[in-house]
């Protein structure tokens, strides 16, 4: 998630559209400001749609309207859906079950967030640039081997205004940074090691700017302990980790960062595996997370 400096939002403007699913019926809920500093935005029904279990959830400003959107793959159909404003829009007509590690960032410098995904059958990395409420024809960014990577995320880790990619190498447990050039590609030959092993012991790595310093950070859950750790970005890698969740995070999946509440700090969203409910953990000024708010009922 790249933190873009945005003009102040008018108090009546919705920040995010999220799906609240119950079986095969769902309602689109829009985030609406409420008075009081640090108070999460309330979720009010905006429209009805039909959906069921989703996967590969990502959050960013896909359509360039300075309001973060939700993109997710529908497991039953393999379709890719964009949730923006008061309804959802199909932007991928099937086959997305064959992709993994979806990530979003502005890779071509047009202020709209683009989509990156690894293809399971070929190991190739593909870029789908945003054309507003849709995606252009894909362009190959990585020529194979991406099946050997996992927990791919995108963000501005070097603070140069260009989207980069960070991913875990399964064979070594190392964390690698692939710098973006702002023209739709990343530097595979110039990748830099930013984590020296042990990352296979983490799950659900998320990119977010938790301390609002303009450099993307990484948040990840530790499988052995269930703790949630924050790795602050320093422009070339990551500083010493800080515990921001003291257990229970093995019960969560699909962790993703985004600007859901309009605060300077990014927020965290995740699905509770047992219930299928979607939760929002608002970012705080102390570079931590506030009390969670349920924003989606089962079945996510």
C-alpha positions, 0 to 999 in steps of 0.5 A, a space after each residue: 500500500 502506497 501512502 499518497 498525500 491526499 487533500 482533506 476529505 469533505 466530511 460527507 465523503 465515503 472513504 471505502 466500499 466493503 462487502 458484508 456477506 451472509 451466505 449468498 446475499 450481501 450488502 455493500 456498506 460505505 464508510 461514513 465519518 462520525 464525530 470524535 478523534 480516533 472513532 472508526 467510521 460507521 458502515 451504512 448500507 449503500 446497495 445490495 449485491 450477490 456474493 460469496 466467499 472471497 479470496 486475495 483481498 487487496 485495498 487501494 485506489 484502483 479508479 483514481 478517485 482518491 477513495 480506496 477501493 476493495 478488489 477480491 477474487 470470488 472463489 466459486 467463479 474465479 471472477 475478479 470484483 471491484 467494490 467502489 462507491 455503492 456497488 461492485 463491478 466485475 473487472 476480471 471475467 474468470 480464471 483468477 483462481 489460477 493467480 496468487 499473491 495479488 498486490 496493488 500499487 501505482 506502477 506506472 505513475 498515473 495515480 491509479 493503483 495497478 494490480 500485480 499477480 503471479 500465475 500458478 501454472 507458469 510462475 510468471 508475474 503479470 501487471 494489470 494496469 488500471 484504466 479507471 473502473 477496469 484493467 488493461 490487458 496484462 503485461 509480463 513483469 517477471 519471466 518465471 520463478 514467481 511460484 517460488 515466492 510467496 506473500 508478495 506485497 506492493 508499496 513505496 518501500 524506497 520513498 521515491 514515489 514509485 511502487 516496489 514489490 517485496 516477497 518471501 523466497 520459499 526456498 531460503 525464507 529470505 525477504 527480497 525487495 524489487 524496486 519499481 521504475 515507475 514505468 510499469 516494471 520492477 528490477 529483478 536484476 537489482 533486487 535487494 535482500 531486506 530480510 535474512 531468513 526466517 520469513 517462512 515462519 511468518 504468514 499473511 505479510 501486509 504492506 502499510 504505512 503504520 507510522 505515516 512517514 511516507 515509507 511503506 512498512 511490513 506487518 506480519 503474523 508469526 505462525 509459532 506464536 500467533 503474534 503480530 509484528 511491525 517492521 518499520 520501513 527505513 527507505 532501504 529495508 526495515 528496522 527492528 521489529 515491534 510487537 503490535 499484537 500479542 497472540 491470536 493472529 493465527 486465527 486470521 487470514 488475508 491481512 491487508 493494509 489500506 486507508 479505510 478510516 481517513 486517519 494519517 496512519 494506514 489501517 489493517 483488515 483481516 478475515 477471521 478464519 473460523 467465522 468468515 467475518 471481516 474485521 477492521 483494525 484502525 491505525 493509531 498515532 502510536 504506530 499500533 492498532 486500535 480495537 477491531 471493528 467488524 465490517 463484514 459478516 460471514 461468508 468471506 
